[in-house]
Amino acid sequence: MLQNLEGVQAQIRNTSPRYAALTQPEPLSLDTIQQELDDQTIVLEYQLGEQQSYLWLITHQTVESYVLPPRAEIEAAIRDLRRGIQQHRELVTTVQTVSDMLLGPVAQRLQGQRLVIVPQGAVAYVPFATLINPQNPELVPLVVDHELVTLPSVSTLAVLREQTADREIAPKELAIVSDPVFNRTDPRLKAISPKSEDTSLSLYSAQITSAARSAGLNWQRLPYTQVEADAIASLISSEQKFQANGLNASFDTLTQQDLTDYQVLHFATHGLLNSEDPRLSALVLSFFSTEGQHQDGYLRLHEIYNLELAAELVVLSACETGIGKEVRGEGVMGLTRGFMYAGAERVVVSLWAVDDQGTAELMQQFYQHLWQQELTPAAALRAAQLDMWRSQGWDAPYYWAGFTLQGEWR
């Protein structure tokens, strides 16, 4: 069996080296990894195990390893933290518990550093922005003192930089897809009478719907996603953007565009990050055509891999994560790798479905920092999260801590 698996992996590397480089990266030498880092960046790589887990701290000059608690103990603490955030409970104890588990051994090494998180399993769903440095008596969120970035693997960074080193900047700035139509009861369909109705889905899409419902997820309209999209689009001149909303926010509209023309792709719609079966992760577009006909609205993981992009940034602003009994980081990492394989340098993704009015507020702040203050995407996200943390009414971690940037930080 192992020989067969190794044979298949070798065949993948031969036939699609770019795919293999992102999904099955060959381990890089420590020297090669350290050459990708500067003196203000450290990597924290996690590996969960049954008896004990491990943390490696890598700088541009050193590498250190630490023993952490067993997988089950870490997973239970992460579940409790996420549940507390989403239920707006008091979080001091749970934040301290998770912070001690994941950061305690390296707390003294974090000061003044950009933190690049390489997670495994449930650690991929940790909102590191709201953790604390156990050595900091002020107990402020980690994002106050640190820029935070996530990578699917340490090797991914070298692959991304190699693939985008000589790429020309896309000629247009923004393509934005927002506020699709999910249900027949949507008022935007009232004036349209379809000639016939076919509500069937492919087996693959039916499995995605079933998985979403099992996780308690339903595709209801997110009214503030249009507010979000319009506010973002208002920052860009008309000739530099493409905007599709409502019934036009569809699979056909998206795939008929030359997406290589755009530097930023923004999806203001539901997304599903499936933690048990990553193949069933997807973005949710309009389930109805402009003629009112029912259609398959999922942009599925394998279709994301088949996109052709030249994007510096992809933003998925309304993803939902159902963490099942078997917690695999591949739910969020699968979508990230898919967009990276398609050509994106970095992906901003949410780890839970944030109140859509709160998301609209954060995203407006993010793009203002990105375009008007000309910050890097990683720095712009941090600045937007700090804006929210300091704002009355939006200061709870639920509204801002779930957004992570994955990929290139420069």
MARTOR-369104 format. One line per 5 residues: number of its first residue (from 1); their letters; for each residue x, z, y of C-alpha. Coordinates in pm, 1 decimal, padded with zeros to 6 digits. Last residue first. Example, Ala and Ser with C-alpha at 12.3 -4.5 7.8 and 13.67 -1.06 7.14 Angstrom:
2
2	sa	01367.0,00714.0,-00106.0 ~ 01230.0,00780.0,-00450.0 .
REM end
This chain:
410
410	rwegq	00608.0,00180.0,04087.4 ~ 00373.9,00372.8,03858.1 ~ 00332.3,00113.2,03582.0 ~ 00082.9,00200.8,03308.8 ~ -00217.6,00431.0,03289.5 .
405	ltfga	-00374.9,00588.3,03594.7 ~ -00617.9,00868.9,03524.1 ~ -00958.1,00965.7,03662.4 ~ -01115.8,01269.9,03497.8 ~ -01004.6,01516.9,03764.1 .
400	wyypa	-01221.5,01383.4,04046.9 ~ -01589.8,01479.2,04031.3 ~ -01586.8,01720.0,03736.5 ~ -01286.3,01896.7,03888.1 ~ -01521.8,02063.4,04143.7 .
395	dwgqs	-01417.8,01990.0,04504.8 ~ -01683.2,01727.8,04577.1 ~ -01935.9,01941.5,04765.2 ~ -01687.0,02062.8,05023.9 ~ -01395.9,01824.1,05037.3 .
390	rwmdl	-01039.6,01945.3,04963.7 ~ -01052.1,01853.0,04595.8 ~ -01205.1,01515.4,04690.3 ~ -00925.6,01427.9,04932.5 ~ -00672.4,01551.4,04675.4 .
385	qaarl	-00819.6,01313.8,04418.8 ~ -00798.7,01028.2,04669.2 ~ -00432.1,01105.6,04744.6 ~ -00347.5,01118.5,04372.5 ~ -00520.9,00786.7,04315.7 .
380	aaapt	-00335.0,00630.4,04608.3 ~ 00001.1,00759.5,04480.6 ~ -00055.4,00602.3,04139.2 ~ -00188.5,00278.8,04292.8 ~ 00115.7,00255.3,04524.8 .
375	leqqw	00035.5,00342.4,04884.3 ~ -00031.8,00072.4,05143.5 ~ -00210.5,00303.5,05389.9 ~ -00493.4,00055.2,05443.7 ~ -00489.2,-00109.0,05103.3 .
370	lhqyf	-00421.4,00165.5,04847.5 ~ -00520.8,00469.7,05054.3 ~ -00845.4,00299.9,05158.2 ~ -00892.3,00183.3,04801.9 ~ -00871.7,00535.9,04660.3 .
365	qqmle	-01094.5,00692.1,04927.3 ~ -01370.2,00440.4,04856.3 ~ -01319.8,00502.5,04485.3 ~ -01357.3,00878.0,04524.9 ~ -01685.3,00850.9,04716.6 .
360	atgqd	-01835.2,00595.7,04477.6 ~ -01733.1,00814.7,04184.5 ~ -01908.2,01112.2,04341.3 ~ -02226.8,00908.4,04387.1 ~ -02194.6,00792.9,04026.1 .
355	dvawl	-02176.9,01146.2,03886.5 ~ -01875.8,01116.3,03658.1 ~ -01902.7,00971.5,03308.9 ~ -01597.7,01108.1,03129.1 ~ -01230.6,01019.5,03089.3 .
350	svvvr	-01230.6,00777.2,03382.0 ~ -00996.1,00478.9,03380.5 ~ -00737.9,00333.4,03616.3 ~ -00540.3,00057.1,03445.0 ~ -00188.1,-00071.1,03516.9 .
345	eagay	00015.1,-00389.4,03491.2 ~ -00277.8,-00597.9,03369.8 ~ -00199.4,-00915.7,03172.1 ~ -00445.0,-00946.6,02882.0 ~ -00216.4,-00726.9,02671.9 .
340	mfgrt	-00237.4,-00463.8,02943.0 ~ -00615.2,-00491.5,02947.4 ~ -00636.8,-00439.1,02572.5 ~ -00369.8,-00168.7,02572.6 ~ -00575.2,00035.3,02817.8 .
335	lgmvg	-00895.4,-00021.3,02624.6 ~ -00727.1,00097.0,02304.3 ~ -00559.4,00391.7,02477.4 ~ -00895.2,00536.4,02582.0 ~ -01043.8,00524.8,02233.9 .
330	egrve	-00703.7,00522.3,02060.6 ~ -00653.2,00888.0,02147.6 ~ -00817.5,00975.4,01819.9 ~ -01039.4,01277.8,01772.6 ~ -01211.6,01296.6,01436.9 .
325	kgigt	-01512.3,01521.7,01485.6 ~ -01640.8,01311.7,01772.6 ~ -01534.7,01288.7,02135.0 ~ -01786.7,01060.5,02305.4 ~ -01616.1,00927.8,02614.6 .
320	ecasl	-01800.2,00760.1,02899.4 ~ -01637.5,00517.2,03139.9 ~ -01763.8,00475.5,03494.7 ~ -01482.8,00353.1,03721.8 ~ -01287.8,00110.4,03508.0 .
315	vvlea	-01020.4,-00011.2,03751.5 ~ -00776.5,-00291.5,03664.3 ~ -00456.6,-00319.4,03870.5 ~ -00165.7,-00558.1,03926.4 ~ -00376.9,-00828.5,03772.0 .
310	aleln	-00243.5,-01155.5,03636.0 ~ -00517.6,-01177.3,03376.5 ~ -00616.6,-01392.1,03078.9 ~ -00886.5,-01229.4,02870.0 ~ -00852.1,-01237.8,02490.5 .
305	yiehl	-00756.7,-00869.9,02456.3 ~ -01072.7,-00782.2,02648.2 ~ -01271.2,-00988.4,02398.9 ~ -01123.2,-00783.6,02112.0 ~ -01234.9,-00465.2,02286.1 .
300	rlygd	-01587.3,-00577.2,02354.1 ~ -01739.7,-00693.8,02679.8 ~ -02093.4,-00597.2,02588.0 ~ -02400.9,-00748.4,02750.5 ~ -02548.7,-00948.3,02464.0 .
295	qhqge	-02841.8,-01132.5,02614.1 ~ -03210.3,-01084.7,02695.1 ~ -03348.6,-01368.2,02905.7 ~ -03452.0,-01282.8,03261.0 ~ -03352.5,-01618.9,03407.7 .
290	tsffs	-03049.4,-01457.7,03580.4 ~ -02948.2,-01337.5,03235.2 ~ -03027.9,-00994.3,03096.5 ~ -02816.6,-00733.5,02916.2 ~ -02588.0,-00711.9,03220.0 .
285	lvlas	-02238.6,-00575.1,03152.8 ~ -02127.4,-00274.5,02946.4 ~ -01754.9,-00232.5,02886.7 ~ -01649.8,-00175.2,02528.0 ~ -01503.0,00061.3,02268.0 .
280	lrpde	-01633.2,-00004.2,01915.7 ~ -01292.0,-00107.8,01784.6 ~ -01170.0,00240.2,01885.2 ~ -01363.9,00400.9,01598.2 ~ -01359.7,00780.3,01628.8 .
275	snllg	-01268.6,00825.7,01997.4 ~ -01494.3,00549.3,02127.6 ~ -01432.0,00491.0,02497.9 ~ -01758.7,00337.7,02617.4 ~ -01780.0,00179.4,02960.7 .
270	htafh	-02064.9,00188.3,03207.5 ~ -02035.5,-00011.0,03527.7 ~ -01831.3,-00040.5,03845.3 ~ -01562.7,-00270.6,03700.5 ~ -01283.5,-00346.1,03949.0 .
265	lvqyd	-01027.5,-00620.6,03894.1 ~ -00733.0,-00624.2,04136.2 ~ -00470.3,-00895.2,04197.0 ~ -00709.2,-01181.6,04132.1 ~ -00653.5,-01551.6,04061.0 .
260	tldqq	-00570.8,-01494.4,03691.6 ~ -00939.1,-01411.8,03650.2 ~ -01036.2,-01778.3,03657.6 ~ -01407.8,-01706.3,03647.2 ~ -01625.1,-01832.8,03360.8 .
255	tltdf	-01549.7,-01516.8,03159.6 ~ -01699.4,-01288.6,03421.9 ~ -02014.3,-01487.3,03488.9 ~ -02076.7,-01533.7,03117.2 ~ -02031.3,-01164.4,03034.9 .
250	sanlg	-02268.8,-01063.9,03310.2 ~ -02268.5,-00896.2,03650.5 ~ -02483.3,-01180.9,03784.2 ~ -02800.7,-00997.0,03685.7 ~ -02700.6,-00711.3,03914.4 .
245	naqfk	-02364.1,-00762.7,04078.6 ~ -02083.7,-01017.7,04093.7 ~ -01823.2,-01013.9,04373.0 ~ -01523.7,-01243.7,04415.5 ~ -01270.7,-01165.3,04685.6 .
240	qessi	-01004.1,-01304.2,04918.4 ~ -01217.6,-01564.5,05098.6 ~ -01468.5,-01295.7,05196.9 ~ -01212.6,-01067.7,05364.6 ~ -01141.8,-00737.3,05189.2 .
235	lsaia	-01225.5,-00379.2,05297.4 ~ -01598.9,-00449.6,05278.1 ~ -01557.4,-00519.4,04905.4 ~ -01474.7,-00154.2,04842.0 ~ -01780.3,-00028.5,05029.8 .
230	daevq	-02003.4,-00289.7,04866.0 ~ -01878.9,-00199.5,04516.8 ~ -01927.3,00175.0,04562.1 ~ -02274.4,00133.0,04710.8 ~ -02352.5,-00095.0,04417.8 .
225	typlr	-02216.4,00164.2,04176.5 ~ -02436.5,00418.8,04351.8 ~ -02742.8,00308.2,04157.1 ~ -02596.0,00373.4,03810.6 ~ -02867.8,00223.8,03591.3 .
220	qwnlg	-02914.8,00384.6,03252.0 ~ -02716.5,00286.6,02944.6 ~ -02767.1,00578.9,02713.0 ~ -02495.4,00801.5,02567.6 ~ -02577.7,01092.1,02334.6 .
215	asraa	-02271.0,01034.1,02115.7 ~ -02491.6,00895.0,01839.7 ~ -02652.6,00671.6,02101.2 ~ -02314.9,00524.2,02193.7 ~ -02220.9,00466.2,01829.8 .
210	stiqa	-02552.0,00289.6,01765.4 ~ -02508.8,00067.4,02070.4 ~ -02153.2,-00021.9,01964.0 ~ -02272.4,-00092.3,01608.6 ~ -02544.5,-00322.3,01743.3 .
205	sylsl	-02275.2,-00502.4,01939.8 ~ -02071.6,-00572.8,01624.5 ~ -02378.1,-00675.2,01425.9 ~ -02471.9,-00920.8,01698.8 ~ -02768.1,-00819.7,01907.0 .
200	stdes	-03134.4,-00914.5,01883.2 ~ -03363.9,-00877.4,02182.3 ~ -03492.7,-01233.7,02184.2 ~ -03771.4,-01281.1,02436.7 ~ -03924.0,-01612.8,02534.4 .
195	kpsia	-03990.0,-01801.9,02855.9 ~ -03862.0,-01509.8,03062.7 ~ -04078.6,-01391.9,03353.0 ~ -03872.2,-01289.4,03656.7 ~ -04019.6,-01109.2,03959.8 .
190	klrpd	-04007.8,-00768.9,03793.0 ~ -03651.2,-00806.7,03666.8 ~ -03479.7,-00634.1,03960.8 ~ -03720.7,-00345.4,03910.4 ~ -03532.0,-00245.6,03590.4 .
185	trnfv	-03792.8,-00183.6,03318.2 ~ -03634.1,-00448.2,03092.9 ~ -03318.2,-00235.1,03076.5 ~ -02943.6,-00273.3,03135.4 ~ -02913.4,-00471.7,03458.9 .
180	pdsvi	-02555.4,-00463.3,03589.5 ~ -02448.4,-00249.4,03890.0 ~ -02100.6,-00386.9,03956.0 ~ -01832.2,-00645.9,03887.9 ~ -01550.4,-00675.4,04142.2 .
175	alekp	-01279.7,-00938.2,04174.5 ~ -01025.9,-00854.4,04445.0 ~ -00709.2,-00972.3,04617.8 ~ -00667.9,-01345.1,04583.2 ~ -00350.8,-01552.9,04531.6 .
170	aierd	-00215.0,-01362.0,04227.8 ~ 00139.8,-01238.6,04283.9 ~ 00392.5,-01446.5,04091.0 ~ 00523.5,-01311.3,03761.6 ~ 00899.5,-01276.3,03725.5 .
165	atqer	00919.2,-00911.8,03611.9 ~ 00565.7,-00892.2,03470.2 ~ 00640.3,-00919.9,03097.5 ~ 00968.1,-00725.2,03110.1 ~ 00818.8,-00446.1,03315.6 .
160	lvalt	00520.4,-00415.7,03085.7 ~ 00736.4,-00408.0,02770.6 ~ 00969.0,-00144.4,02917.0 ~ 00670.6,00070.9,03012.4 ~ 00503.1,00030.6,02674.3 .
155	svspl	00803.5,00168.5,02485.7 ~ 00723.8,00522.3,02601.7 ~ 00383.0,00490.6,02441.3 ~ 00019.4,00461.7,02553.1 ~ 00136.9,00566.1,02901.5 .
150	tvleh	-00021.5,00810.9,03146.8 ~ 00067.9,00876.3,03510.9 ~ 00045.7,01186.2,03730.0 ~ 00191.5,01233.1,04079.5 ~ 00266.0,01600.2,04115.4 .
145	dvvlp	00230.3,01894.7,04351.6 ~ -00140.7,01901.6,04431.1 ~ -00220.5,01698.7,04117.6 ~ -00127.4,01998.4,03900.3 ~ -00424.6,02194.1,04028.9 .
140	vlepn	-00338.7,02512.8,04223.5 ~ -00282.5,02839.2,04035.6 ~ -00100.5,03001.9,04332.6 ~ 00129.2,03194.1,04097.2 ~ 00297.6,02870.6,03981.9 .
135	qpnil	00483.1,02928.2,03652.9 ~ 00184.8,02825.7,03439.1 ~ 00180.9,02491.8,03625.7 ~ -00187.5,02415.8,03645.3 ~ -00425.5,02175.4,03477.8 .
130	tafpv	-00679.0,01987.2,03689.7 ~ -00484.2,01661.4,03717.4 ~ -00401.0,01678.6,03346.4 ~ -00757.7,01582.0,03259.1 ~ -00701.2,01594.5,02880.8 .
125	yavag	-00858.1,01308.0,02684.4 ~ -00531.6,01153.2,02560.1 ~ -00429.8,01502.1,02439.5 ~ -00699.6,01464.2,02173.6 ~ -00483.6,01231.5,01966.7 .
120	qpviv	-00139.3,01157.0,02107.9 ~ -00037.7,01161.5,02470.1 ~ 00252.7,01005.6,02663.3 ~ 00222.5,01175.0,03002.3 ~ 00445.7,01061.6,03287.0 .
115	lrqgq	00484.4,01347.6,03533.9 ~ 00636.1,01269.0,03874.8 ~ 00868.4,01558.0,03951.5 ~ 00908.0,01805.2,04236.9 ~ 00888.9,02110.6,04011.9 .
110	lrqav	00821.8,02033.7,03646.9 ~ 01119.1,02190.1,03466.4 ~ 01015.2,02555.5,03493.7 ~ 00681.6,02482.6,03327.3 ~ 00841.0,02315.8,03024.6 .
105	pgllm	00735.8,02558.9,02747.8 ~ 00403.5,02638.1,02918.7 ~ 00289.4,02279.2,02973.9 ~ 00064.8,02189.8,02680.8 ~ -00042.7,02527.1,02542.7 .
100	dsvtq	-00010.6,02728.3,02865.0 ~ -00200.6,02461.4,03057.9 ~ -00475.2,02450.9,02794.9 ~ -00525.5,02828.6,02811.8 ~ -00490.6,02851.2,03190.6 .
95	vttvl	-00752.3,02580.0,03239.5 ~ -00982.6,02756.2,02992.9 ~ -00949.6,03091.4,03170.4 ~ -00991.5,02963.6,03526.1 ~ -01274.8,02722.0,03447.8 .
90	erhqq	-01604.2,02873.1,03562.9 ~ -01869.5,02631.3,03436.7 ~ -01971.2,02299.2,03590.3 ~ -02116.1,02171.4,03258.5 ~ -01882.4,01870.1,03256.4 .
85	igrrl	-01579.6,02081.3,03343.1 ~ -01662.7,02353.5,03090.1 ~ -01720.5,02101.0,02812.9 ~ -01389.9,01930.7,02891.1 ~ -01205.4,02262.4,02880.9 .
80	driaa	-01373.1,02379.6,02560.4 ~ -01299.7,02049.2,02387.6 ~ -00935.3,02070.9,02496.2 ~ -00904.5,02428.5,02365.1 ~ -01050.1,02330.9,02028.3 .
75	eiear	-00817.6,02029.7,02003.5 ~ -00510.3,02243.6,02076.8 ~ -00597.8,02499.7,01808.9 ~ -00679.0,02230.2,01553.4 ~ -00353.5,02042.0,01620.8 .
70	pplvy	-00125.0,02341.4,01564.6 ~ 00043.9,02524.2,01856.0 ~ 00347.3,02373.4,02036.8 ~ 00715.7,02346.9,01942.9 ~ 00956.7,02212.3,02203.5 .
65	sevtq	01201.0,01922.4,02229.0 ~ 01454.0,01833.7,02499.7 ~ 01591.5,01502.8,02626.3 ~ 01841.5,01454.0,02907.6 ~ 01974.0,01207.7,03167.4 .
60	htilw	01687.1,00997.3,03305.9 ~ 01452.5,01275.0,03196.8 ~ 01269.1,01319.0,02867.5 ~ 01064.1,01623.6,02769.0 ~ 00947.0,01609.4,02408.2 .
55	lysqq	00649.1,01816.4,02298.5 ~ 00561.3,01899.7,01939.4 ~ 00273.5,02028.2,01731.0 ~ 00264.4,02284.0,01453.1 ~ 00102.5,02327.8,01115.1 .
50	eglqy	-00140.9,02036.1,01120.1 ~ 00051.9,01826.3,01370.9 ~ 00000.6,01687.9,01720.2 ~ 00268.3,01478.3,01890.8 ~ 00308.9,01490.7,02268.0 .
45	elvit	00544.3,01306.4,02504.5 ~ 00615.4,01448.2,02849.7 ~ 00821.9,01198.9,03049.4 ~ 01001.9,01303.5,03365.7 ~ 01030.3,01121.7,03698.0 .
40	qddle	01213.0,01209.8,04019.3 ~ 01562.7,01118.2,03896.4 ~ 01450.5,00770.2,03799.1 ~ 01327.0,00648.4,03462.5 ~ 01343.7,00304.4,03294.9 .
35	qqitd	01711.6,00355.9,03206.5 ~ 01609.8,00669.3,03020.6 ~ 01404.8,00468.8,02772.6 ~ 01691.4,00229.4,02701.1 ~ 01937.5,00518.1,02653.1 .
30	lslpe	01696.1,00692.6,02414.7 ~ 01680.5,00381.0,02201.6 ~ 01349.4,00205.3,02190.0 ~ 01105.2,00241.2,01903.7 ~ 00939.9,-00091.2,01820.9 .
25	pqtla	00598.5,-00104.2,01978.7 ~ 00303.0,-00152.6,01746.9 ~ 00009.8,-00206.1,01986.5 ~ 00195.9,-00314.4,02302.2 ~ 00494.8,-00501.9,02155.7 .
20	ayrps	00283.6,-00624.4,01865.5 ~ 00046.7,-00807.0,02099.3 ~ 00339.9,-00966.7,02285.4 ~ 00510.4,-01062.2,01956.6 ~ 00205.7,-01249.1,01827.8 .
15	tnriq	00289.4,-01453.6,01515.0 ~ 00615.8,-01284.9,01417.2 ~ 00520.2,-00932.7,01520.2 ~ 00183.8,-00967.4,01348.0 ~ 00353.4,-01084.9,01027.7 .
10	aqvge	00584.8,-00783.4,01035.2 ~ 00285.8,-00551.9,01075.6 ~ 00111.1,-00718.8,00781.6 ~ 00420.3,-00678.2,00564.7 ~ 00462.1,-00314.0,00663.6 .
5	lnqlm	00101.0,-00251.1,00565.9 ~ 00146.7,-00427.3,00232.4 ~ 00464.1,-00226.7,00161.1 ~ 00277.8,00096.1,00241.9 ~ 00000.0,00000.0,00000.0 .
REM end
